[in-house]
């Protein structure tokens, strides 16, 4: 890649020492030959014992070039806005920041106490918003909320998703979320520090979604 390298290394036979020592020696040699620190702090290396995980990594590496082209072609859809203030609290945002300006936003939230009639009413409201250029806003934790998101996406919905952890400086949304970003259909709202997935965090994320729908935010 233009700014980083992926190496997928397979061990074909028994080694005289642990593979980690071989990798360490390799990195030291590369740094010495380059005359600079090629393997900077914060690099990631993993031993992939599971065949399914290896195939997932293989697909990710193959798809990296396409992802890079999309990021260059649609930079506004992969922007990092460092300060989004919601109800007086500062959050981070990643993706199409212009989704916050969409006037047709609907919060997706499901409660266990909701009656069947209430659930049907909500589904109809979310579907209407999705089919008419609206934005669904939610952490999408409950399975019914996730189902509402998938149904909404099929109708063309845009998505503002509330996360419980920040997106790293070099991190990008994975898989389906990446493709939604490329289409300008996704914005991630994240805290500045990771929050545990417990009931209070889920309630907080729903409150953030409600505040966004109500317009209680500002972008700096």
Phi, psi and omega per residue, in radians:
X1 nan 2.845 -3.103
X2 -1.043 -0.570 -3.037
X3 -2.195 0.083 3.089
X4 -2.817 2.968 -3.057
X5 -2.317 2.384 3.001
X6 -1.877 2.314 3.057
X7 -2.168 2.086 3.061
X8 -1.891 1.875 -2.985
X9 -1.922 2.235 3.087
X10 -1.877 2.446 3.103
X11 -1.702 2.036 -3.024
X12 -1.612 -0.292 -3.112
X13 -2.674 2.959 3.140
X14 -1.055 2.503 -3.134
X15 -1.883 2.774 3.130
X16 -1.426 -0.144 3.076
X17 -2.671 2.963 -3.095
X18 -1.024 2.474 -3.112
X19 -1.043 -0.508 3.115
X20 -1.071 -0.624 3.111
X21 -1.211 -0.622 3.095
X22 -1.111 -0.766 -3.133
X23 -1.134 -0.742 3.125
X24 -1.048 -0.774 3.126
X25 -1.109 -0.683 3.113
X26 -1.063 -0.805 -3.109
X27 -1.149 -0.703 3.113
X28 -1.084 -0.747 -3.128
X29 -1.146 -0.751 3.129
X30 -1.088 -0.798 3.114
X31 -1.037 -0.707 -3.120
X32 -1.170 -0.772 -3.131
X33 -1.180 -0.622 -3.122
X34 -1.345 -0.446 -3.103
X35 1.359 0.093 3.084
X36 -2.417 2.930 3.135
X37 -1.459 1.563 -3.122
X38 -1.179 -0.821 3.132
X39 -1.565 1.532 -3.073
X40 -1.298 2.925 3.076
X41 -1.101 2.519 -3.128
X42 1.652 0.015 3.080
X43 -1.150 2.829 -3.128
X44 -2.148 2.218 2.939
X45 -2.327 2.469 -3.052
X46 -2.432 2.542 2.990
X47 -1.615 2.093 -3.041
X48 -1.799 1.626 -3.100
X49 -1.405 -0.511 -3.051
X50 -1.527 2.290 -3.092
X51 -1.105 -0.651 3.135
X52 -1.132 -0.721 3.117
X53 -1.144 -0.719 3.108
X54 -1.030 -0.732 3.141
X55 -1.177 -0.648 3.089
X56 -1.085 -0.766 3.119
X57 -1.132 -0.712 3.131
X58 -1.042 -0.785 3.129
X59 -1.128 -0.689 3.126
X60 -1.068 -0.774 -3.129
X61 -1.126 -0.752 3.131
X62 -1.079 -0.590 -3.060
X63 -1.493 -0.108 -3.039
X64 -1.053 -0.719 -3.110
X65 -1.116 -0.741 3.116
X66 -1.073 -0.733 3.142
X67 -1.101 -0.699 3.140
X68 -1.138 -0.715 3.113
X69 -1.085 -0.753 3.134
X70 -1.118 -0.695 3.127
X71 -1.113 -0.668 3.121
X72 -1.259 -0.626 -3.096
X73 -1.274 -0.559 -3.086
X74 -2.249 1.124 -3.060
X75 -1.069 -0.564 -3.123
X76 -1.142 -0.439 -3.107
X77 -1.492 -0.072 3.102
X78 -2.205 0.525 -3.069
X79 -1.383 2.651 3.027
X80 -1.911 2.002 3.059
X81 -1.795 1.979 -2.968
X82 -1.233 -0.528 -3.041
X83 -2.212 1.948 2.940
X84 -2.169 1.998 -3.094
X85 -1.654 2.141 -3.116
X86 -2.186 2.062 -3.080
X87 0.896 0.684 3.073
X88 1.443 0.006 -3.141
X89 -1.952 2.445 -3.091
X90 -1.555 2.272 3.089
X91 -2.221 2.956 3.050
X92 -1.832 2.757 3.107
X93 -2.389 2.528 3.105
X94 -2.403 2.252 3.117
X95 2.131 -2.636 -3.093
X96 -1.424 1.659 -3.066
X97 -1.095 -0.378 -3.099
X98 -1.221 -0.216 3.080
X99 -1.108 -0.456 3.096
X100 -1.132 -0.430 -3.121
X101 -1.447 -0.201 -3.118
X102 -1.131 2.167 -3.086
X103 -1.326 -0.216 -3.065
X104 -1.846 1.333 3.141
X105 -1.923 2.451 -3.139
X106 -2.294 2.227 3.089
X107 -1.363 2.312 3.071
X108 -1.805 1.904 3.122
X109 -2.527 2.372 -3.110
X110 -2.142 2.297 3.092
X111 -1.977 2.533 -3.142
X112 -1.050 -0.520 -3.096
X113 -1.435 -0.059 -3.120
X114 -1.080 2.353 3.094
X115 -1.340 2.810 3.083
X116 -0.982 -0.661 3.124
X117 -1.132 -0.724 3.109
X118 -1.113 -0.729 3.137
X119 -1.101 -0.749 3.124
X120 -1.125 -0.696 3.115
X121 -1.094 -0.763 3.139
X122 -1.124 -0.786 -3.138
X123 -1.027 -0.712 3.128
X124 -1.152 -0.693 3.140
X125 -1.160 -0.745 3.129
X126 -1.168 -0.690 3.125
X127 -1.135 -0.705 3.126
X128 -1.106 -0.794 3.118
X129 -1.076 -0.746 -3.096
X130 -1.100 -0.764 -3.064
X131 -1.334 -0.169 -3.072
X132 -2.101 0.591 3.030
X133 1.370 0.273 -3.089
X134 -1.480 3.116 -3.103
X135 -2.140 2.245 3.043
X136 -1.616 2.285 -3.050
X137 -2.130 2.183 -3.074
X138 -3.135 2.785 2.905
X139 -1.364 -0.250 3.102
X140 0.936 0.941 -3.121
X141 -1.603 -0.885 -3.135
X142 -1.125 2.527 -3.097
X143 -1.040 -0.580 3.098
X144 -1.224 -0.554 3.064
X145 -1.206 -0.684 3.097
X146 -1.136 -0.693 3.109
X147 -1.131 -0.670 3.112
X148 -1.127 -0.659 3.095
X149 -1.103 -0.841 -3.124
X150 -1.071 -0.746 3.121
X151 -1.120 -0.707 3.136
X152 -1.144 -0.715 3.132
X153 -1.072 -0.665 3.107
X154 -1.092 -0.435 3.135
X155 -1.645 0.022 3.099
X156 1.749 0.205 -3.071
X157 -1.096 2.607 2.896
X158 -1.631 2.749 -3.020
X159 -2.268 2.271 2.880
X160 -1.967 1.970 -3.062
X161 -1.875 2.278 3.114
X162 -1.599 2.172 -3.134
X163 -1.815 2.829 3.089
X164 -1.724 -0.044 -3.140
X165 -2.493 2.710 3.136
X166 -1.260 2.776 3.036
X167 -1.595 2.171 -3.118
X168 -1.047 2.785 -3.054
X169 -1.014 -0.653 -3.136
X170 -1.824 0.105 -3.098
X171 -1.480 2.548 3.076
X172 -2.200 2.668 3.061
X173 -1.008 2.553 -3.072
X174 -1.676 2.667 2.941
X175 0.869 -2.123 -3.051
X176 -1.068 -0.673 3.135
X177 -1.094 -0.632 3.101
X178 -1.075 -0.804 -3.130
X179 -1.103 -0.652 3.079
X180 -1.126 -0.673 3.078
X181 -1.034 -0.797 -3.111
X182 -1.069 -0.481 3.118
X183 -1.542 -0.022 -3.108
X184 1.284 0.417 -3.028
X185 -1.925 0.184 -3.076
X186 -2.437 2.407 2.971
X187 -2.336 2.248 3.091
X188 -1.794 2.247 3.054
X189 -1.889 2.164 -3.030
X190 -2.294 2.656 3.023
X191 -1.288 2.933 3.137
X192 -1.432 -0.309 3.056
X193 -2.369 2.604 -3.084
X194 -1.142 2.416 3.105
X195 -1.991 2.429 3.126
X196 -1.200 2.545 3.099
X197 -1.380 1.518 3.061
X198 -2.255 3.036 -3.016
X199 -1.009 -0.738 -3.107
X200 -1.119 -0.618 3.103
X201 -1.189 -0.733 3.113
X202 -1.078 -0.725 3.101
X203 -1.119 -0.719 3.118
X204 -1.079 -0.779 -3.131
X205 -1.113 -0.626 3.061
X206 -1.170 -0.621 3.084
X207 -1.154 -0.660 3.092
X208 -1.105 -0.762 3.115
X209 -1.058 -0.755 3.138
X210 -1.102 -0.691 -3.140
X211 -1.149 -0.676 3.116
X212 -1.116 -0.798 3.131
X213 -1.078 -0.635 -3.138
X214 -1.392 -0.118 3.108
X215 1.455 0.303 -3.108
X216 -1.560 1.126 -3.133
X217 -2.669 2.844 3.018
X218 -2.551 2.548 -3.122
X219 -1.928 2.288 3.133
X220 -2.013 nan nan
